[in-house]
Amino acid sequence: MKILALIPLLMGVTACYSQKNISTTIPTPAIKSEQKVEPAPDVLLKEAILDAELNAMGEMPLGNLSWEHFSGRYDIDIDLGEGQEYNGVMNFRMKRDSLFWFSITASIGFQIAKGIIKNDTLHALDLLQKNYYRVSLKELQVSTQLPAQIGALQRLFSGEILSQQVHFNSADSTFRGDASFYPGYVVTFDKAKNVKQNAINDEVNQRYLWADYTDRILVNNPLHSVSSQTQIILKDALKTIRLDVRLKTSSFEPIPSYPFNVPNGYTLVETW
C-alpha cells in the first residue's frame, strides 16, 4: 500500500523512498484552561449529544474551525516500517475546500516533492524521479479505497471532523460521519469539544487510519485553533506507516499565490 493513497501530499516522499531503499523553534504550547471543576462524564456526554443534534441541523460547528486561508510549516517524521525512517519539512498553503498547495523538503535541505490539489484533481511532482502525477481525487479514492476529498484532506491536518457532519450513535456511544462520507469513520472529542482523534476503521477493505491531535496552537480566536502536533497512522494487512507532524509557523492571512508548473522532461502519470 502507498501512503499517498490517503495523503496525496506525501506522494513525492513515498515515490522517492520506495525507489530507494528545519527550523528549530520552541513548540507552540497547548491551550491551558482555567482551573475549574470538571463536569461529570454523563453531563459531558449529554452536552456532546446535544451538540451533535444541533450540528446535524446546521446550527453548531461541532469539531469544525472557521479559517478561510491557512498556511503552515511543519517538521515531519515518517516511519515506513522495516527501519525506513525519514524526516524533513513540509509546507502547506490552503484555501478552505478549494485549494491545497504543498511542498516537501528532505532533512538534508533539497526539495523532493511539490504539488497542488485543485478542481478535484491532484497535480504532484516527484522531483527525484521526474514524474508528474495528474490524478482525479475520485479515481484516487476508488483505486485506494480510502477517502480523498480535498476538504477532508485539509481537515485531517487542521484537526477537524473529516465529514461535513457527525451524528451520535446511541448503540455504541460513538460519533460517526454522515453516510455520504466514508464507512467506518468515527471521531472523538476532548473536553473543549475539539477533535481528539479521527479514525477510519474499514474492516471490509482492511484499511485503517488513526489521526491523533495532541496539541493546538494558542490563538485569540478559538475557531482558528488548528492542531500543532499530530500523529497519523495508516495501516493495511501488510504494513503500518506512521507520520508525525509538528507545526512550527502558521498564518491565516489571505494567500496571494499557489505556484505550480511542470518542467520539461517529466513523465506524466495518470493512475495511482
Beta strands, then each sheet from edge to edge (+ up, - down):
strand 1: 69-79
strand 2: 85-95
strand 3: 99-106
strand 4: 111-118
strand 5: 121-126
strand 6: 131-136
strand 7: 166-169
strand 8: 174-177
strand 9: 185-189
strand 10: 195-202
strand 11: 207-216
strand 12: 227-235
strand 13: 240-251
strand 14: 267-269
sheet 1: 7+ 8- 9+ 10- 11+ 12- 13+ 1- 2+ 3- 4+ 5- 6+ 14+
end
